[in-house]
Amino acid sequence: MQTIDTFNFAGKKAFVRVDFNVPLDENFKITDDTRIRAAIPTLKKILKDGGSVIIGSHLGRPKGPADKYSLKHILPRVSELLGVDVQFASDCIGDKTESKAAALHPGEALLLENLRFYAEEEGKPRLPEDASEEETTAAKKAVKESQKEFTKKLASYADVYVNDAFGTAHRAHASTALIADYFDAGHKLFGYLMQNEINAVEKVMSDTERPFTAIMGGSKVSTKIDLIKNLLDKVDNLILAGGMTYTFAKADGGKIGDSIVEDDKLDLAKEIVALAKEKGVNLVLATDAKLADSFSNDAKTAFGSVKEIPDGWEGLDIGPESEKIFAEVIKNSKTILWNGPVGVFEFDNFDKGSRAVADAIVEATKNGAFSLIGGGDSVACINKFGLADDVSYVSTGGGALLEMIEGKVLPGIKAIRGY
């Protein structure tokens, strides 16, 4: 399989699928350009070789062309970071776009309009909610047929396909997976970001130095069940925290006040505890919490056991005892995966537990551990504390990262590797 370092792009046009799905404010100003910056090394390598790039991305979840989702809003920042005056195609397909792509000279770049302006990108029809079963079936068939032409058109712009969009690698969309079929094995490859993401996950899941500790936060057990079950076959220690703490506490007979809970998942929580014991995994749960009398940064607070929370109070962070327990496990680990903060870190008064976890990960990393931070909230958390540069790797993927950790084969990876 070709790699971006071994491939010479001189005289070649490259279709590069990136993930420029960045947040914009009400004035269309980028509030976080991390995803754009992450793709720049790949784009620069192609241009430096003497190639040209056709950049494809989505932005948001449009139901058709809409100015608020236009990639024209990010064009100035892409040009600034790339160091060239990036051209813009106001459509991602069509005669004008084809002409612009054909006219590209070595060292030039073209940004296509939002790929998701077309239903063919995702391969899903856009129907009214009251559409009949027959209408839905016919629309699905029609969009799948037109998707082939859409994909073929995108592929026709370039000599080589480069996937650098890990954040969408779990989607079998036209530009993230299907397009690869139009290029032979020697002309489709991963960009630097994509390869780094794959390497980081494979190091954690396959090339594991022990002890291996995973920290899973989040409000619901139900959304993490596949992830948890797969990790129980991999890890030595599994720290479960965040809102799901209280489902486990209640399942164990605890009184949790007004804390968030999944009452229909109490048996599942018991099953996970039993499964961890059966597999010899050290399952670590919070013992105490920082309590609040309302879901607010300005709420009255107190500390107490996670199993003795009074009515009218709820747990919004772990307590000092849990901080010490979690930190001790983390500091003695050699491989660390963190997905999900352990408290409502968005509130400054309830971010101490997540900060303690982050500090412990940083210390372990300094002592030789490999640490992977992934999932939107974990990334926002580590960035809030200014510690992103002090861990081994911060993933740009949310769903893609989680599905890969669950052991699933991602379409965007299979399309290049063949497996």
Sequence and secondary structure as in RCSB ss.txt:
>XXXX:A:sequence
MQTIDTFNFAGKKAFVRVDFNVPLDENFKITDDTRIRAAIPTLKKILKDGGSVIIGSHLGRPKGPADKYSLKHIL
PRVSELLGVDVQFASDCIGDKTESKAAALHPGEALLLENLRFYAEEEGKPRLPEDASEEETTAAKKAVKESQKEF
TKKLASYADVYVNDAFGTAHRAHASTALIADYFDAGHKLFGYLMQNEINAVEKVMSDTERPFTAIMGGSKVSTKI
DLIKNLLDKVDNLILAGGMTYTFAKADGGKIGDSIVEDDKLDLAKEIVALAKEKGVNLVLATDAKLADSFSNDAK
TAFGSVKEIPDGWEGLDIGPESEKIFAEVIKNSKTILWNGPVGVFEFDNFDKGSRAVADAIVEATKNGAFSLIGG
GDSVACINKFGLADDVSYVSTGGGALLEMIEGKVLPGIKAIRGY
>XXXX:A:secstr
   TTT   TT EEEEE      B TTS BS  HHHHHHHHHHHHHHHHT EEEEE   S  SS  GGG GGGGH
HHHHHHHTS  EEESSSSSHHHHHHHHT  TT EEEE  GGGSHHHHT     TT  HHHHHHHHHHHHHHHHHH
HHHHHHT SEEEE  GGGTTS  TTTTGGGGGS GGGEEE HHHHHHHHHHHHHHTS  SSEEEEE  S SGGGH
HHHHHHTTT SEEEE GGGHHHHHHHTT EETT    GGGHHHHHHHHHHHHHHT EEEE SEEEEESSSSTTS 
EEEEETTEE TT EEEEE HHHHHHHHHHHHT SEEEEES SS TTSGGG HHHHHHHHHHHHHHHTT EEEE S
HHHHHHHHHTT GGGSSEE S SHHHHHHHTT   HHHHHHH  
